[in-house]
Amino acid sequence: MINQHSESLLNSQLENAPGKGYIFSWFDWFCLWYPPGWLILFNRHWQHYHTDPDGWNWLEYLLFLIPGGFYLAILSRWLRLGFRSPRKEVGEFDPKYQQAFRSEILAPIVKYYFRGELQQVENLPLTGPLIVTMNHAGMCFPWDFLTLGYLLSEAKGWVLQPIASTALFEHPWVIWWLPPKWSQVLGGVRAELDDFEAAMAEEKILLYAPEGIRGLVKGWRSRYQLQKFDVSFIQLSDRYHIPILPVVCIGSEFLHPWAINFKKLQQLVKLPFLPFSPLMFVLLLFPSMGIWAMRTRLRYFIGPLEPAELDNHSNKGRAVAYQQAQQLREKLQFQINQFLGKS
């Protein structure tokens, strides 16, 4: 159930909507169960709440659904825009739209496709600010983060913002796929130290992957093997007295299974990762599947809260912070091994 706080946010958002909230139609259900249609869901929802003259139209949406049709859709849109790319716009975080997107689009995806569930919810604190850390994997669109954000928001009414790769904000491929300011409006915070620190200073609840990009690109052979943790979240937790909530996700490695990362080709196209697997042959025919993932069961195990350092004069050196980060990694790796042993 959506709590009263979440409902009030959604109702406020609908005051600015054209008519009423977005209704999940038969066509949306078709798109959910037909992988090339996932990109249509995101864009149609955005266009319901925002004026988007540079966005996709119905003819182009239908082209998404046929083999090779996405290339014709790109050509159609490019010609329609006067031989240019969509405008690069910068947007601000809108909690109201995040709530509408969560309840109207993420809800059916999380409940019926990824079958997300929270375990050990008794470890959840009453409120934030927090740094929610999680093993980030899957070599695909960050569905493990979006699902966790949805589940925590439903359970506690929290407004969460993920730390996201800069590619989700400005890469040319993403600007063609999604509205140019989509990531910012939904609450994405750039994975850069200044942006991360600014969010900490504002006492937000952040979703953070301590492994960084290493967790995504490690490949299928290293599934469920946590990579080295960064130290920035430990230092910022200490500086701003913000506790860390560790979460273990089981199931995320199967979002894009059997994949390996081609580093040289990934660097050539300037993407944070470029997974190759048998599924990539299908992606060549249906590029709109770039945000799709395999159906899996995402289970999240909430760990005990790691309290922040309360000493105002405390300022851990990098060596101490590094040691603490790796100790947390070892603790979470032990828990992952235990959960897998019970599965």
Sequence and secondary structure as in RCSB ss.txt:
>XXXX:A:sequence
MINQHSESLLNSQLENAPGKGYIFSWFDWFCLWYPPGWLILFNRHWQHYHTDPDGWNWLEYLLFLIPGGFYLAIL
SRWLRLGFRSPRKEVGEFDPKYQQAFRSEILAPIVKYYFRGELQQVENLPLTGPLIVTMNHAGMCFPWDFLTLGY
LLSEAKGWVLQPIASTALFEHPWVIWWLPPKWSQVLGGVRAELDDFEAAMAEEKILLYAPEGIRGLVKGWRSRYQ
LQKFDVSFIQLSDRYHIPILPVVCIGSEFLHPWAINFKKLQQLVKLPFLPFSPLMFVLLLFPSMGIWAMRTRLRY
FIGPLEPAELDNHSNKGRAVAYQQAQQLREKLQFQINQFLGKS
>XXXX:A:secstr
   HHHHHHHHHHHTTSSSS     HHHHHHHHSGGGHHHHHHHHHHHHS  TTS  HHHHHHHTSTTHHHHHHH
HHHHHTTSS          HHHHHHHIIIIIHHIIIIII  EEE GGG  SS  EEEEE   SSSSSHHHHHHHH
HHHHHH   EEEEE THHHH HHHHHHS TTHHHHTT EESSHHHHHHHHHTT EEEE TTTHHHHHT GGGTT 
     SHHHHHHHHHT  EEEEEEESGGGSSTT EE HHHHHHTT S  EESTTHHHHHH GGGGG       EE
EE   B     TT    HHHHHHHHHHHHHHHHHHHHHHHHH 
